[in-house]
Amino acid sequence: MESEIIQINKVQNQQDEKDDSGIEQDNSFIYIRIAVEDHNLQKVLKFNLDDTIWSAKQKVLQVLVR
């Protein structure tokens, strides 16, 4: 009985580590999905929350040029 409770708690903790918002539990990264319908292009990029907007913009432009 105790081992079942421990296993349930482990599963719950794993589910709590990341939610559907795209922000990891440690709040240092965010995942953003970018879609360009005209070119049938979709990308998911990981950004550090400490980075500047300018560096995030540069990353997006570099990925979309490829």
PyMOL commands that place a pseudoatom at each C-alpha (Angstrom):
pseudoatom trace, name=CA, resn=MET, resi=1, chain=A, elem=C, hetatm=0, pos=[0.000, 0.000, 0.000]
pseudoatom trace, name=CA, resn=GLU, resi=2, chain=A, elem=C, hetatm=0, pos=[2.778, 2.449, 0.913]
pseudoatom trace, name=CA, resn=SER, resi=3, chain=A, elem=C, hetatm=0, pos=[4.717, 1.649, -2.255]
pseudoatom trace, name=CA, resn=GLU, resi=4, chain=A, elem=C, hetatm=0, pos=[1.626, 2.434, -4.343]
pseudoatom trace, name=CA, resn=ILE, resi=5, chain=A, elem=C, hetatm=0, pos=[1.247, 5.813, -2.623]
pseudoatom trace, name=CA, resn=ILE, resi=6, chain=A, elem=C, hetatm=0, pos=[4.929, 6.598, -3.188]
pseudoatom trace, name=CA, resn=GLN, resi=7, chain=A, elem=C, hetatm=0, pos=[4.619, 5.707, -6.887]
pseudoatom trace, name=CA, resn=ILE, resi=8, chain=A, elem=C, hetatm=0, pos=[1.523, 7.883, -7.250]
pseudoatom trace, name=CA, resn=ASN, resi=9, chain=A, elem=C, hetatm=0, pos=[3.350, 10.786, -5.607]
pseudoatom trace, name=CA, resn=LYS, resi=10, chain=A, elem=C, hetatm=0, pos=[6.319, 10.346, -7.968]
pseudoatom trace, name=CA, resn=VAL, resi=11, chain=A, elem=C, hetatm=0, pos=[4.040, 10.438, -11.014]
pseudoatom trace, name=CA, resn=GLN, resi=12, chain=A, elem=C, hetatm=0, pos=[2.239, 13.522, -9.691]
pseudoatom trace, name=CA, resn=ASN, resi=13, chain=A, elem=C, hetatm=0, pos=[5.561, 15.307, -9.080]
pseudoatom trace, name=CA, resn=GLN, resi=14, chain=A, elem=C, hetatm=0, pos=[6.721, 14.514, -12.619]
pseudoatom trace, name=CA, resn=GLN, resi=15, chain=A, elem=C, hetatm=0, pos=[3.505, 15.943, -14.043]
pseudoatom trace, name=CA, resn=ASP, resi=16, chain=A, elem=C, hetatm=0, pos=[3.850, 19.079, -11.920]
pseudoatom trace, name=CA, resn=GLU, resi=17, chain=A, elem=C, hetatm=0, pos=[7.386, 19.785, -13.207]
pseudoatom trace, name=CA, resn=LYS, resi=18, chain=A, elem=C, hetatm=0, pos=[6.073, 21.057, -16.529]
pseudoatom trace, name=CA, resn=ASP, resi=19, chain=A, elem=C, hetatm=0, pos=[2.632, 22.399, -17.343]
pseudoatom trace, name=CA, resn=ASP, resi=20, chain=A, elem=C, hetatm=0, pos=[0.925, 23.294, -20.631]
pseudoatom trace, name=CA, resn=SER, resi=21, chain=A, elem=C, hetatm=0, pos=[2.015, 26.924, -20.536]
pseudoatom trace, name=CA, resn=GLY, resi=22, chain=A, elem=C, hetatm=0, pos=[5.405, 26.155, -22.084]
pseudoatom trace, name=CA, resn=ILE, resi=23, chain=A, elem=C, hetatm=0, pos=[7.271, 27.505, -19.062]
pseudoatom trace, name=CA, resn=GLU, resi=24, chain=A, elem=C, hetatm=0, pos=[9.452, 25.025, -17.205]
pseudoatom trace, name=CA, resn=GLN, resi=25, chain=A, elem=C, hetatm=0, pos=[9.078, 24.734, -13.449]
pseudoatom trace, name=CA, resn=ASP, resi=26, chain=A, elem=C, hetatm=0, pos=[12.382, 26.501, -12.762]
pseudoatom trace, name=CA, resn=ASN, resi=27, chain=A, elem=C, hetatm=0, pos=[11.053, 29.503, -14.744]
pseudoatom trace, name=CA, resn=SER, resi=28, chain=A, elem=C, hetatm=0, pos=[14.299, 30.048, -16.637]
pseudoatom trace, name=CA, resn=PHE, resi=29, chain=A, elem=C, hetatm=0, pos=[13.116, 29.015, -20.118]
pseudoatom trace, name=CA, resn=ILE, resi=30, chain=A, elem=C, hetatm=0, pos=[10.003, 29.402, -22.220]
pseudoatom trace, name=CA, resn=TYR, resi=31, chain=A, elem=C, hetatm=0, pos=[8.974, 27.530, -25.362]
pseudoatom trace, name=CA, resn=ILE, resi=32, chain=A, elem=C, hetatm=0, pos=[7.245, 29.530, -28.080]
pseudoatom trace, name=CA, resn=ARG, resi=33, chain=A, elem=C, hetatm=0, pos=[5.624, 28.119, -31.211]
pseudoatom trace, name=CA, resn=ILE, resi=34, chain=A, elem=C, hetatm=0, pos=[6.015, 30.298, -34.289]
pseudoatom trace, name=CA, resn=ALA, resi=35, chain=A, elem=C, hetatm=0, pos=[3.900, 29.649, -37.379]
pseudoatom trace, name=CA, resn=VAL, resi=36, chain=A, elem=C, hetatm=0, pos=[4.177, 31.286, -40.792]
pseudoatom trace, name=CA, resn=GLU, resi=37, chain=A, elem=C, hetatm=0, pos=[1.119, 30.099, -42.690]
pseudoatom trace, name=CA, resn=ASP, resi=38, chain=A, elem=C, hetatm=0, pos=[2.152, 31.605, -46.046]
pseudoatom trace, name=CA, resn=HIS, resi=39, chain=A, elem=C, hetatm=0, pos=[5.238, 29.378, -46.140]
pseudoatom trace, name=CA, resn=ASN, resi=40, chain=A, elem=C, hetatm=0, pos=[3.684, 26.390, -44.355]
pseudoatom trace, name=CA, resn=LEU, resi=41, chain=A, elem=C, hetatm=0, pos=[6.316, 26.684, -41.619]
pseudoatom trace, name=CA, resn=GLN, resi=42, chain=A, elem=C, hetatm=0, pos=[6.108, 25.942, -37.896]
pseudoatom trace, name=CA, resn=LYS, resi=43, chain=A, elem=C, hetatm=0, pos=[8.909, 26.023, -35.338]
pseudoatom trace, name=CA, resn=VAL, resi=44, chain=A, elem=C, hetatm=0, pos=[9.106, 25.675, -31.575]
pseudoatom trace, name=CA, resn=LEU, resi=45, chain=A, elem=C, hetatm=0, pos=[11.915, 27.712, -30.066]
pseudoatom trace, name=CA, resn=LYS, resi=46, chain=A, elem=C, hetatm=0, pos=[13.316, 27.664, -26.542]
pseudoatom trace, name=CA, resn=PHE, resi=47, chain=A, elem=C, hetatm=0, pos=[14.169, 31.054, -25.092]
pseudoatom trace, name=CA, resn=ASN, resi=48, chain=A, elem=C, hetatm=0, pos=[16.000, 31.957, -21.904]
pseudoatom trace, name=CA, resn=LEU, resi=49, chain=A, elem=C, hetatm=0, pos=[13.876, 34.392, -19.902]
pseudoatom trace, name=CA, resn=ASP, resi=50, chain=A, elem=C, hetatm=0, pos=[16.999, 36.359, -18.995]
pseudoatom trace, name=CA, resn=ASP, resi=51, chain=A, elem=C, hetatm=0, pos=[17.775, 37.124, -22.651]
pseudoatom trace, name=CA, resn=THR, resi=52, chain=A, elem=C, hetatm=0, pos=[16.837, 40.435, -24.204]
pseudoatom trace, name=CA, resn=ILE, resi=53, chain=A, elem=C, hetatm=0, pos=[14.043, 40.882, -26.728]
pseudoatom trace, name=CA, resn=TRP, resi=54, chain=A, elem=C, hetatm=0, pos=[16.661, 41.811, -29.317]
pseudoatom trace, name=CA, resn=SER, resi=55, chain=A, elem=C, hetatm=0, pos=[18.509, 38.491, -28.913]
pseudoatom trace, name=CA, resn=ALA, resi=56, chain=A, elem=C, hetatm=0, pos=[15.222, 36.553, -29.098]
pseudoatom trace, name=CA, resn=LYS, resi=57, chain=A, elem=C, hetatm=0, pos=[14.316, 38.428, -32.284]
pseudoatom trace, name=CA, resn=GLN, resi=58, chain=A, elem=C, hetatm=0, pos=[17.714, 37.584, -33.782]
pseudoatom trace, name=CA, resn=LYS, resi=59, chain=A, elem=C, hetatm=0, pos=[17.205, 33.904, -32.958]
pseudoatom trace, name=CA, resn=VAL, resi=60, chain=A, elem=C, hetatm=0, pos=[13.781, 33.903, -34.635]
pseudoatom trace, name=CA, resn=LEU, resi=61, chain=A, elem=C, hetatm=0, pos=[15.159, 35.580, -37.754]
pseudoatom trace, name=CA, resn=GLN, resi=62, chain=A, elem=C, hetatm=0, pos=[18.074, 33.136, -37.977]
pseudoatom trace, name=CA, resn=VAL, resi=63, chain=A, elem=C, hetatm=0, pos=[15.767, 30.137, -37.729]
pseudoatom trace, name=CA, resn=LEU, resi=64, chain=A, elem=C, hetatm=0, pos=[13.257, 31.476, -40.260]
pseudoatom trace, name=CA, resn=VAL, resi=65, chain=A, elem=C, hetatm=0, pos=[15.937, 32.280, -42.848]
pseudoatom trace, name=CA, resn=ARG, resi=66, chain=A, elem=C, hetatm=0, pos=[17.051, 28.633, -42.982]
for i in range(1, 66): cmd.bond("trace and resi %d" % i, "trace and resi %d" % (i + 1))
show_as sticks, trace
zoom trace
